[in-house]
Amino acid sequence: MIFQNPQEEVVEEGEVRYICYNNDKKKSMVISIKHINVKATEVRYKRQTEAMKLVYKKEEYMEGGVHPTIDEYYDEMYNGKVNGTYKLRHSGVWDYVKYIRGKDKKVFDFTINHDVAQYESEPYF
């Protein structure tokens, strides 16, 4: 099942939570994704001074297995232009991120870091 977002604006009010992820190949590469009312709104890399805005594009919901799998797709915006794309996957207690950098299509994979408190209302860094 696919859901399209008819509007690209995210309201900055509601329940805020952050999820922290480590890069699958380089554990020192850490990202934090801010969610408002369950939709991602921004991503920030550790040691980065400012967050990048995320614009919701669509969602895919897949039944099967022990838990359903939900994939959400976002554009990363920088200076008003798409800089890359994110696919956020959630299934059970696991969350994954696939980032495709716009300029060279290089792929970065991240997995939720269960060693830190998750779904907090304050950023990790």
N, C-alpha and C positions, 0 to 999 in steps of 0.2 A: 504494500500500500504506500503510495507517495502523496505527500502533502506539500503544496506550493505555498510560499509566503507572498500574499498579494501586496504587502507593503514592506519596505526595507528599513523602517525606523523601529528602534527598540525603546520602549518607555523606560526611563531610568528610575522607576519606583517599583517596589515589590521585594520579594524575598531574594537576598543576595547570598551566593555561595561560591566558593573557590575550590577548584580541583587542581592538585599538583601532579605533574607527570615527569618521568625521566625518559630521556632518549634511550632507545633500545640498544644502540651501539656505543654511545658515549654517555655514561651515567652522569657526568658532570654537567651535561646540557639539560637544564631543567626549565619547564614552562609552568605557568599558572594561568588557568582559564577562569575568567569571571562569568558567572551565570546570574541573570536576573529573571525571576519567574520561569526557571528551568531552561531558558534559551541562553546560549553563550553570547556575550557582548564584547569581550575583549580578551586578548592574549598578551602575556608579557613573559619575556625570557629573563632568567636570572641574570643580574648585572646589567639589564637594559633599563634605562631611565624612564622610558615612557611605554605605555601599552599600545597595541595595535587594535583598531576597531574591527570587530567581526560583524558581518552582515549575513543573516540567515537566508538560505536559499531554498532548501527542501529537506524533507525527512522521509526515510524509508523504515517501515516496521515489518519485521519478519518473525513469524511464529516458528516454533520448532525447538527441539532440545528441551533442556530443563527450564530455561528462561527465554523470553523473546529477545530479539536483538533489535536495537534502534540505532540507525545511522542518521546523523544530521550533517548537512553540508553548509559551509560558510565561505564567504569571500573575505579575505584579509585586505583591509583598506589602508593605504598609505598615501598621504597628500591627495586624497580624493580619487585615487585610482586603485584597481585591483592589483595587489602585490603577490597574491598566492591564494591557494584554497586549502581548507581544512575539512577533513571528514572525522567527526567525533562518533565513536561507536560505544554503546553501552549495552552490557548483557550481565545480569546478576550483579555481582559486586565488582565487576571488571569494567574499566573504561580505557579506551585506546584512542589515539590521535594519529592521523596520517596527514602530514603537511606536504603540499607540493608547491615548491617555490616557483613563482611566475617566470622569472627571468631565464631559468635554465631547466625547469621541470625536475629538479633534483627532489627526491622523496626523503622525508624524515619521519620515522615512526617513534611513537612515544607510548608508554604504558603508565597507568596510575601508580603512584608511589604509595603503597599501603603502609610504609614505615612512618609516615607523617599523618597527623590528623587531617581528615578530609571533610569537605562540604562545610567549611568554616565560613563565617561572615566577614572575616578579615583576610587580606592577602598574606601569603607566606613570606614574601620578600618585597 
